Amino acid sequence: MKKSHFILFFLLISANLFAQINMVSKKFFLDSLYCEATPENYSYTRVITNYSQKSVRYVVTDFYKNGRKKMTGATLDRDVLKKDGEFIYYYKNGAKEAVINYKEDHKEGKEINWYENQSKKFERQNIWNPKTKTVQTLILNFWNVNKEQTVVDGNGEYENTDSFITEKGTIKNGLKQGLWEGNDTARKITFTENYDKGILISGVSVDENNIKTPYTYLNKKQAVKNN
């Protein structure tokens, strides 16, 4: 009899703890664009650990479908992701992809990125300007896929593919300088751009129909804003 009472007591305690954990954290289902999705059609899940508590910052962790971490850090808003502090990103196989620092949802400070085989890819320094609300990114060091360092202390040749965009050119004092070339597989375009101390002076994109579109920094800024 005592044994059955003990088992019942244990089950009640376990159920209570499980209910508390569920109440504290909240799970979201996200699609490939990080919009909220259904449990039947999702790409990632997001867990806000201390969701039910009033807090200045909330612990946020994204997971791949295989259950491994994709990203972890802190958000200033439990319902809208506003990154603050150090974020760690992971590849689908569990290997570390990047460590990026944020301040009030803007990149600020050092950023480190690795290839999937865990050899270092690049080191950047992000400088947030609250007056102009812009981030200046300095490329400090870069290693290609063959582990050759082609940018040293902010100077050298850079060639990288990030998501759909491949670009290559010269880095001087951490900033893009001179002629840069690249392509965007998502938009099916190639492009050439001219920079002076990191500032885009002019650019030309060519689409799959060989239609050329010239642009400047202001044109590009407006296009991003409209998107």
Secondary structure, 3 states (H helix, E strand, C coil): CHHHHHHHHHHHHHHHHHHHHHHHCEEEEECCCCCECECCECCEEEEECCCCCCCCCEEEEEEECCCCEEEEEEECCCCCCCECEEEEEECCCCCEEEEEEEECCEEEEEEEEECCCCCEEEEEEEEEECCCCEEEEEEEEEECCCCCEEEECCEEEEEEEECCEEEEEEEECCEEEEEEEEEECCCCEEEEEEEECCEEEEEEEEECCCCEEEECHHHHHHHHHHC
